[in-house]
Amino acid sequence: MSKVYLEPANSINVYAECDILVVGGGSAGHSAALAAARAGAKNIILMERYGYMGGDVTGGYVIMVPALTWYEKSFVRGIQEEWFTRLDPIPQAVLGPKISQAGSTDPFLVETFKGIHGCVKFGENPSLVRAVYFEPNQLKIEMDKMLLEERDRIKVLYHSWGVRPIMEGNEVKGVIFESKEGRQAIFAKVVIDATGDGDIFRQTGTPYMSLANSETRSDKTALVWRIGGINWDLYQEWLRTRPNADRQMYKTLGKIAGFPSMIIASSRNDVCWVNNWIPNKDCAKVEDLTKSEIMVRDTMRDVIEYLREACPVAFRNAYLYDIAPQLGARCSYRLEGEHVMTVNDFAFAPKYDDVIAWHSTVCPVNDNAPIEIPYRSILPKGVDNLLCPGRHISADDIAIDWLTLIPQCIGTGQAAGIAAAVALEQGTNVRNVDIKRVQDILVVDQDVPLPRHPKTDPDLEEFCEEREYGLYTEVAKEAQAAGDARSVYDPVKLYQQHM
């Protein structure tokens, strides 16, 4: 048995009381606070353990947002698209096809973007996809600016770590947090757990699940870093004269590092980033986090030296540009909410009355077609006054792989903030919130298309119907014949195809 220490009872200071407390300032939490303020909530506290907003996108250097369109149609908008509208005027802050270019098969545009991972949908007729690369430090600045515009409604607490829910029966009444000022409490009418690892909901008694399937992307940690002094255009020219060189480069870098690694473009031609996938690591375990950090840093010089030697035309002057200030965390604990999303959501295109996000995703099962995410997938069982958007959304160990990306974190976060604001406005609670009112605000006021809503462009649904919601893939056909996608889904095969 491990030793235990009985901590003495202690009275702690109540730092504040608020209407909405958002714990975690990543893409889900930042969006939740912002959306709540824009929906009319007035007394919001947004708590973040680091000194900046964005989480993985700004601190973990996950600096590409994929699959915002399906063919030529834009499905993922709202706060997600607002990021890029705001960053677009800043030199070298964003790179990627515009919404107006999505679906284009123009050979010159396709040639321009085909070396930028995720920007081209390959096949018989390659076409452009709205995927955006961005400069993380510029996004840090912009995310602060977005909050400053709501400074009368949102109070920001940086360097503050939410550690424990304050419970009264099955109701969450607030959160205890730690900072340089010690241990303090905040009481709130609604708490939004946007920590990504369920740091709050795991201590409420609501059921939850652990790691993703071991063969998926989400089962792996990462420490992203960047290389400067390169020329990405020359690297792409070098690849064109060497068939399959990009795949061979991926394999070689993996051997050098000891784990899969890939060099990827950035918003600047002279900088690239190195993504990696470290298997059998849990991003909620201290020892695994520590090992991941040390393992990746130990290989950086070797990777750069190899690139200088293997491709001097593009990497002769390469140097270590910077290292992400925080570990890339893909998946640890997941909510087991009122609705658990599964592979069937991608293989059968079910429709939900409580839909809060309608997203094209990176999923080979349905050819990246949009799927519906219901409100119940962020609603915990048996616990009141709590919502749980973000990468710990309620999904099984395979479906979570397509739901932990930035757009889905923003989409569920934006909906959670609005739901909290509506519940407070109408004097109800988030479990019984007027979901129609939430959907109206999302569509009409915050530019989020939702299916079957009278204010959503009907062309979007017609477009999906015409293309069978992407269910023409072999995997989807096999799933439908079997009546269950999980019985025919091979994560190893499809993961390798997508790497």
C-alpha positions as CSV (number, residue, x, y, z in Angstrom):
1,M,0.0,0.0,0.0
2,S,1.2,3.5,-0.8
3,K,1.6,5.9,2.1
4,V,-0.9,8.7,2.6
5,Y,-0.8,12.0,4.3
6,L,-3.9,13.4,6.0
7,E,-4.1,17.1,5.2
8,P,-5.3,19.2,8.1
9,A,-8.6,21.0,7.6
10,N,-8.1,24.5,6.6
11,S,-10.1,27.6,5.9
12,I,-9.4,29.3,2.6
13,N,-10.1,32.7,1.2
14,V,-13.1,33.1,-1.1
15,Y,-11.4,35.0,-4.0
16,A,-14.6,35.9,-5.9
17,E,-18.2,34.9,-6.7
18,C,-19.4,35.0,-10.3
19,D,-22.1,33.8,-12.6
20,I,-19.9,31.7,-14.9
21,L,-16.5,30.3,-14.1
22,V,-14.5,28.8,-17.0
23,V,-11.6,26.7,-15.9
24,G,-9.0,26.4,-18.7
25,G,-8.2,29.0,-21.3
26,G,-7.5,26.8,-24.3
27,S,-9.5,27.0,-27.5
28,A,-12.6,25.6,-25.7
29,G,-12.4,27.7,-22.6
30,H,-11.5,31.0,-24.4
31,S,-14.4,30.4,-26.8
32,A,-16.8,29.6,-23.9
33,A,-16.0,32.8,-22.0
34,L,-16.2,35.0,-25.1
35,A,-19.4,33.4,-26.4
36,A,-21.0,33.8,-23.0
37,A,-20.2,37.5,-22.8
38,R,-21.4,38.1,-26.3
39,A,-24.6,36.3,-25.4
40,G,-25.3,38.7,-22.6
41,A,-23.6,37.1,-19.5
42,K,-22.0,39.8,-17.3
43,N,-20.0,38.3,-14.5
44,I,-17.6,35.8,-16.0
45,I,-14.2,34.6,-14.7
46,L,-11.8,32.8,-17.1
47,M,-9.0,30.9,-15.3
48,E,-5.9,29.6,-17.0
49,R,-2.8,27.9,-15.5
50,Y,-0.4,29.5,-18.0
51,G,0.2,33.2,-18.8
52,Y,-1.6,33.1,-22.2
53,M,-4.7,31.8,-23.8
54,G,-4.9,29.1,-26.4
55,G,-3.6,26.0,-24.7
56,D,-2.3,23.6,-27.4
57,V,-2.8,26.1,-30.2
58,T,-0.5,28.8,-28.8
59,G,1.4,26.9,-26.1
60,G,1.6,23.5,-27.7
61,Y,2.3,24.9,-31.2
62,V,-0.5,23.0,-32.8
63,I,-0.3,25.6,-35.5
64,M,-2.5,24.3,-38.2
65,V,-6.3,24.1,-38.1
66,P,-7.6,21.5,-40.6
67,A,-10.8,20.6,-42.5
68,L,-12.9,23.8,-42.1
69,T,-14.6,23.1,-45.4
70,W,-16.0,20.1,-47.1
71,Y,-15.5,20.4,-50.8
72,E,-16.5,24.0,-51.6
73,K,-18.8,24.5,-48.6
74,S,-17.8,26.2,-45.3
75,F,-19.2,24.4,-42.3
76,V,-16.9,25.5,-39.4
77,R,-17.2,29.2,-38.7
78,G,-18.0,31.2,-35.6
79,I,-15.1,32.0,-33.4
80,Q,-12.9,29.6,-35.2
81,E,-13.1,31.6,-38.5
82,E,-12.9,34.9,-36.5
83,W,-9.4,34.0,-35.5
84,F,-8.2,34.1,-39.1
85,T,-10.3,37.1,-40.1
86,R,-8.5,39.0,-37.3
87,L,-5.0,37.6,-38.1
88,D,-5.2,37.9,-41.8
89,P,-4.0,41.6,-42.1
90,I,-0.8,40.7,-40.1
91,P,2.2,39.8,-42.3
92,Q,3.0,36.1,-42.2
93,A,0.5,35.4,-39.5
94,V,-1.7,33.0,-41.5
95,L,-1.3,30.8,-44.5
96,G,-3.9,28.7,-46.3
97,P,-6.6,28.7,-49.0
98,K,-9.3,31.2,-48.5
99,I,-12.9,30.2,-47.9
100,S,-13.7,31.4,-51.4
101,Q,-11.0,29.1,-52.8
102,A,-12.3,26.0,-51.0
103,G,-13.2,23.2,-53.5
104,S,-11.2,24.8,-56.3
105,T,-9.5,22.4,-58.7
106,D,-7.5,25.1,-60.4
107,P,-4.2,23.3,-61.2
108,F,-2.1,26.4,-60.3
109,L,-3.7,26.9,-56.9
110,V,-3.5,23.1,-56.2
111,E,0.2,23.2,-57.1
112,T,0.8,26.1,-54.8
113,F,-0.8,24.5,-51.8
114,K,-0.1,20.8,-52.3
115,G,3.1,21.0,-50.3
116,I,1.2,22.5,-47.4
117,H,-0.1,19.6,-45.4
118,G,-4.0,19.4,-45.2
119,C,-4.6,22.2,-47.7
120,V,-5.3,19.9,-50.7
121,K,-7.9,17.1,-50.8
122,F,-6.1,14.5,-53.0
123,G,-7.9,12.1,-55.4
124,E,-8.9,11.9,-59.0
125,N,-9.5,15.7,-59.0
126,P,-7.4,17.3,-56.3
127,S,-9.1,20.4,-54.7
128,L,-8.4,23.0,-52.1
129,V,-9.4,22.7,-48.4
130,R,-9.8,25.6,-46.0
131,A,-7.0,24.6,-43.6
132,V,-5.1,27.4,-42.0
133,Y,-1.5,27.7,-40.6
134,F,-0.9,30.5,-38.1
135,E,1.8,32.1,-36.0
136,P,1.1,31.1,-32.4
137,N,2.5,34.2,-30.8
138,Q,0.4,36.5,-33.0
139,L,-2.6,34.4,-31.9
140,K,-1.7,34.8,-28.3
141,I,-1.9,38.6,-28.8
142,E,-5.2,38.4,-30.7
143,M,-6.9,36.1,-28.1
144,D,-6.0,38.7,-25.4
145,K,-7.5,41.4,-27.6
146,M,-10.7,39.5,-28.0
147,L,-11.0,39.3,-24.2
148,L,-10.1,42.9,-23.7
149,E,-13.1,43.8,-25.9
150,E,-15.3,42.2,-23.2
151,R,-13.3,43.4,-20.2
152,D,-16.5,44.7,-18.5
153,R,-17.9,41.1,-18.6
154,I,-14.9,38.8,-18.4
155,K,-12.2,38.8,-15.6
156,V,-9.1,36.9,-16.6
157,L,-7.0,35.0,-14.1
158,Y,-3.7,33.8,-15.5
159,H,-1.3,31.6,-13.6
160,S,-4.2,30.1,-11.7
161,W,-4.8,26.3,-11.7
162,G,-8.3,25.0,-10.9
163,V,-7.7,21.9,-8.7
164,R,-10.9,20.8,-7.1
165,P,-14.7,21.3,-7.5
166,I,-16.7,22.7,-4.6
167,M,-19.7,20.3,-4.3
168,E,-23.0,20.5,-2.5
169,G,-24.7,17.2,-3.1
170,N,-24.7,16.6,-6.9
171,E,-24.3,20.4,-7.6
172,V,-21.0,22.1,-8.5
173,K,-20.9,25.4,-6.6
174,G,-17.5,26.5,-7.6
175,V,-13.8,25.6,-7.8
176,I,-10.8,25.7,-5.5
177,F,-7.7,27.0,-7.3
178,E,-4.0,27.3,-6.6
179,S,-1.7,30.2,-7.5
180,K,1.3,32.1,-6.1
181,E,-1.2,33.6,-3.7
182,G,-2.0,30.2,-2.3
183,R,-5.2,28.1,-2.2
184,Q,-8.4,30.1,-2.8
185,A,-12.0,29.5,-3.8
186,I,-14.3,30.9,-6.4
187,F,-18.1,30.3,-6.2
188,A,-20.1,30.3,-9.4
189,K,-23.6,29.6,-10.7
190,V,-22.3,27.6,-13.6
191,V,-18.8,26.0,-14.0
192,I,-17.4,25.1,-17.4
193,D,-14.6,22.5,-17.2
194,A,-12.4,23.3,-20.2
195,T,-9.2,21.8,-18.8
196,G,-9.0,19.2,-21.6
197,D,-8.2,16.4,-19.1
198,G,-11.4,16.6,-17.0
199,D,-9.5,18.0,-14.0
200,I,-12.8,19.2,-12.5
201,F,-15.4,16.7,-13.7
202,R,-13.3,13.7,-12.6
203,Q,-13.7,14.8,-9.0
204,T,-17.5,15.3,-9.1
205,G,-18.6,11.6,-9.1
206,T,-19.7,11.7,-12.8
207,P,-18.5,8.8,-14.8
208,Y,-15.6,9.2,-17.1
209,M,-13.3,7.1,-19.4
210,S,-9.5,7.0,-19.8
211,L,-7.1,6.8,-22.8
212,A,-8.0,6.6,-26.4
213,N,-7.5,3.5,-28.5
214,S,-3.7,2.7,-28.5
215,E,-3.6,2.7,-32.3
216,T,-5.0,6.2,-32.7
217,R,-3.3,9.6,-33.0
218,S,-5.0,10.7,-29.7
219,D,-3.2,8.0,-27.7
220,K,0.1,9.8,-28.2
221,T,1.8,12.8,-26.6
222,A,4.0,15.4,-28.4
223,L,6.4,18.2,-27.9
224,V,6.3,20.4,-30.9
225,W,9.4,22.5,-31.9
226,R,10.3,24.7,-34.8
227,I,13.2,25.0,-37.1
228,G,14.3,28.3,-38.6
229,G,16.7,29.3,-41.4
230,I,15.0,26.9,-43.9
231,N,13.4,27.4,-47.3
232,W,10.1,25.4,-47.5
233,D,9.6,26.2,-51.2
234,L,13.0,24.8,-52.1
235,Y,12.3,21.7,-49.9
236,Q,9.1,21.1,-51.9
237,E,11.1,21.4,-55.2
238,W,13.6,18.9,-53.8
239,L,10.8,16.5,-53.0
240,R,9.3,16.7,-56.5
241,T,12.4,15.3,-58.1
242,R,12.5,12.4,-55.7
243,P,9.4,10.1,-55.8
244,N,8.1,9.1,-52.3
245,A,10.9,11.2,-50.7
246,D,8.4,12.8,-48.3
247,R,7.3,9.4,-46.9
248,Q,10.9,8.2,-46.7
249,M,11.8,11.4,-44.9
250,Y,9.1,10.7,-42.4
251,K,10.4,7.2,-41.8
252,T,14.0,8.4,-41.4
253,L,13.2,11.1,-39.0
254,G,11.2,8.6,-36.9
255,K,14.3,6.3,-36.8
256,I,16.5,9.2,-35.7
257,A,14.1,10.4,-33.0
258,G,13.0,7.0,-31.9
259,F,9.3,7.9,-32.4
260,P,7.3,9.1,-35.4
261,S,8.2,12.7,-36.4
262,M,7.2,14.9,-39.3
263,I,8.3,18.3,-40.6
264,I,5.4,20.5,-41.6
265,A,5.0,23.9,-43.1
266,S,4.3,27.0,-41.1
267,S,2.8,30.4,-42.0
268,R,6.4,31.5,-42.9
269,N,8.6,30.1,-45.7
270,D,11.7,30.2,-43.5
271,V,10.3,28.3,-40.6
272,C,8.8,24.8,-40.3
273,W,7.6,22.8,-37.3
274,V,8.2,19.3,-36.2
275,N,5.3,17.3,-35.0
276,N,5.7,14.0,-33.2
277,W,3.7,11.1,-31.8
278,I,5.1,9.5,-28.7
279,P,3.3,6.2,-28.0
280,N,2.1,4.8,-24.7
281,K,2.1,8.0,-22.9
282,D,-0.7,9.5,-20.8
283,C,-0.8,13.3,-20.8
284,A,-2.4,13.3,-17.4
285,K,0.5,11.4,-15.8
286,V,3.4,13.4,-14.4
287,E,6.0,10.7,-15.2
288,D,4.7,10.4,-18.8
289,L,4.7,14.1,-19.3
290,T,8.3,14.4,-18.0
291,K,9.5,11.5,-20.2
292,S,7.9,13.0,-23.3
293,E,9.6,16.4,-22.7
294,I,13.0,14.9,-22.2
295,M,12.8,12.4,-25.0
296,V,11.9,15.0,-27.6
297,R,14.4,17.6,-26.6
298,D,17.1,14.9,-26.6
299,T,16.6,14.3,-30.3
300,M,16.3,17.9,-31.7
301,R,20.0,18.5,-32.6
302,D,20.2,15.1,-34.3
303,V,17.2,15.8,-36.4
304,I,18.4,19.3,-37.5
305,E,21.9,17.9,-38.3
306,Y,20.3,15.1,-40.5
307,L,18.2,17.7,-42.4
308,R,21.2,19.8,-43.1
309,E,23.0,16.9,-44.6
310,A,20.2,15.2,-46.4
311,C,18.7,18.3,-48.0
312,P,21.2,21.1,-47.9
313,V,19.4,23.1,-50.6
314,A,16.6,23.9,-48.1
315,F,18.1,23.1,-44.7
316,R,21.8,24.2,-45.0
317,N,21.3,27.1,-42.6
318,A,18.7,25.4,-40.3
319,Y,18.8,26.1,-36.6
320,L,16.6,25.5,-33.6
321,Y,14.0,28.3,-33.8
322,D,12.1,27.6,-30.6
323,I,10.4,24.8,-28.5
324,A,6.7,24.8,-27.6
325,P,6.4,26.1,-24.0
326,Q,3.9,23.3,-23.1
327,L,3.6,19.7,-24.0
328,G,1.2,18.7,-26.8
329,A,-1.7,16.9,-25.0
330,R,-4.0,14.9,-27.3
331,C,-6.2,12.8,-25.0
332,S,-6.2,11.5,-21.4
333,Y,-9.5,11.3,-19.6
334,R,-12.8,11.7,-21.4
335,L,-16.3,12.5,-20.1
336,E,-18.9,9.7,-20.2
337,G,-21.7,12.1,-20.7
338,E,-25.4,12.0,-21.4
339,H,-24.5,11.0,-25.0
340,V,-21.3,9.2,-26.0
341,M,-20.2,9.8,-29.6
342,T,-19.0,6.7,-31.4
343,V,-17.6,5.7,-34.8
344,N,-21.3,5.2,-35.8
345,D,-21.7,9.0,-35.8
346,F,-19.3,9.1,-38.7
347,A,-20.6,6.0,-40.5
348,F,-24.3,6.6,-40.3
349,A,-24.7,10.5,-40.1
350,P,-27.3,10.5,-37.3
351,K,-29.3,13.7,-36.7
352,Y,-29.7,15.3,-33.2
353,D,-32.3,17.7,-32.0
354,D,-29.8,19.2,-29.6
355,V,-27.0,19.7,-32.2
356,I,-24.6,22.4,-31.2
357,A,-21.9,22.0,-33.8
358,W,-22.0,20.7,-37.4
359,H,-18.4,20.0,-38.3
360,S,-16.4,18.7,-41.2
361,T,-13.6,16.6,-39.4
362,V,-10.5,14.7,-40.4
363,C,-12.0,11.3,-40.7
364,P,-11.5,8.6,-43.4
365,V,-14.7,6.8,-42.4
366,N,-17.0,9.5,-44.0
367,D,-14.5,11.3,-46.3
368,N,-14.3,14.2,-43.8
369,A,-17.9,15.1,-44.2
370,P,-19.6,17.2,-41.5
371,I,-21.1,15.4,-38.5
372,E,-23.5,16.6,-35.8
373,I,-22.2,17.0,-32.2
374,P,-25.1,17.1,-29.7
375,Y,-25.3,19.2,-26.5
376,R,-25.6,16.1,-24.4
377,S,-22.0,15.2,-25.3
378,I,-20.7,18.0,-23.1
379,L,-23.3,17.4,-20.3
380,P,-22.1,15.2,-17.4
381,K,-24.3,12.5,-15.9
382,G,-25.7,13.1,-12.4
383,V,-24.0,16.4,-11.9
384,D,-25.6,19.9,-12.1
385,N,-24.2,23.3,-12.9
386,L,-21.4,21.9,-15.0
387,L,-20.5,21.7,-18.7
388,C,-17.5,19.9,-20.2
389,P,-16.6,21.1,-23.7
390,G,-13.2,20.6,-25.5
391,R,-11.0,17.6,-26.1
392,H,-12.4,15.7,-23.2
393,I,-15.8,15.6,-24.9
394,S,-17.9,12.5,-24.3
395,A,-16.8,10.0,-27.0
396,D,-15.6,6.4,-27.2
397,D,-11.9,5.5,-27.5
398,I,-11.9,5.7,-31.3
399,A,-14.3,8.5,-32.2
400,I,-12.4,10.8,-29.8
401,D,-9.6,10.8,-32.4
402,W,-11.6,13.0,-34.7
403,L,-13.1,15.2,-32.0
404,T,-10.0,16.5,-30.1
405,L,-9.0,18.9,-32.9
406,I,-9.1,22.7,-32.5
407,P,-12.4,23.3,-34.5
408,Q,-14.3,20.8,-32.3
409,C,-12.9,22.3,-29.1
410,I,-13.9,25.8,-30.2
411,G,-17.3,24.7,-31.4
412,T,-18.3,22.9,-28.2
413,G,-16.7,25.6,-26.1
414,Q,-18.7,28.3,-27.9
415,A,-21.9,26.4,-27.4
416,A,-21.2,25.8,-23.7
417,G,-20.7,29.5,-23.1
418,I,-24.0,30.4,-24.8
419,A,-25.8,27.6,-22.9
420,A,-24.5,29.0,-19.6
421,A,-25.6,32.5,-20.5
422,V,-29.1,31.4,-21.6
423,A,-29.6,29.3,-18.5
424,L,-28.7,32.3,-16.3
425,E,-30.9,34.7,-18.3
426,Q,-33.9,32.4,-18.1
427,G,-33.4,31.3,-14.5
428,T,-33.0,27.6,-15.4
429,N,-30.0,25.4,-15.3
430,V,-27.7,24.1,-17.9
431,R,-29.2,20.6,-17.8
432,N,-32.7,21.9,-18.7
433,V,-31.5,24.9,-20.8
434,D,-33.7,26.0,-23.7
435,I,-31.6,24.4,-26.4
436,K,-33.6,26.1,-29.2
437,R,-32.6,29.5,-27.8
438,V,-29.0,28.3,-27.7
439,Q,-29.1,27.2,-31.3
440,D,-30.7,30.5,-32.3
441,I,-27.9,32.5,-30.8
442,L,-25.3,30.3,-32.4
443,V,-26.7,30.6,-35.8
444,V,-28.1,34.1,-35.9
445,D,-25.7,36.0,-33.6
446,Q,-22.5,34.1,-33.7
447,D,-22.2,32.8,-37.3
448,V,-22.4,29.0,-36.5
449,P,-24.2,27.0,-39.2
450,L,-26.5,24.3,-37.7
451,P,-28.5,21.8,-39.7
452,R,-32.3,22.2,-40.0
453,H,-32.2,25.7,-38.5
454,P,-34.4,28.1,-40.5
455,K,-31.6,30.7,-40.6
456,T,-28.9,28.3,-41.9
457,D,-28.3,28.4,-45.6
458,P,-30.4,25.4,-46.9
459,D,-27.7,24.8,-49.6
460,L,-25.5,23.3,-46.9
461,E,-27.9,20.5,-46.1
462,E,-28.8,19.9,-49.7
463,F,-25.1,19.7,-50.5
464,C,-24.6,17.0,-47.8
465,E,-27.7,15.1,-48.9
466,E,-26.5,15.0,-52.5
467,R,-23.1,13.7,-51.4
468,E,-24.6,11.2,-49.0
469,Y,-22.8,12.8,-46.0
470,G,-19.6,11.1,-47.3
471,L,-21.0,7.6,-46.7
472,Y,-19.7,6.4,-50.0
473,T,-16.4,5.2,-48.6
474,E,-15.6,1.5,-48.4
475,V,-15.4,1.7,-44.6
476,A,-18.8,3.4,-44.4
477,K,-20.4,0.8,-46.7
478,E,-18.9,-2.1,-44.7
479,A,-20.2,-0.5,-41.5
480,Q,-23.7,0.0,-42.8
481,A,-23.7,-3.6,-44.1
482,A,-22.6,-4.8,-40.7
483,G,-24.9,-2.5,-38.8
484,D,-22.0,-1.2,-36.6
485,A,-18.9,0.7,-37.6
486,R,-16.7,-0.5,-34.8
487,S,-16.9,-4.1,-36.0
488,V,-15.3,-3.3,-39.3
489,Y,-13.1,-0.3,-38.4
490,D,-9.3,-0.9,-38.6
491,P,-7.6,1.9,-36.7
492,V,-4.1,0.6,-37.5
493,K,-4.7,0.6,-41.3
494,L,-6.4,4.0,-41.5
495,Y,-4.0,5.7,-39.0
496,Q,-1.0,4.6,-41.2
497,Q,-2.7,5.9,-44.3
498,H,-3.2,9.3,-42.7
499,M,0.3,9.6,-41.4
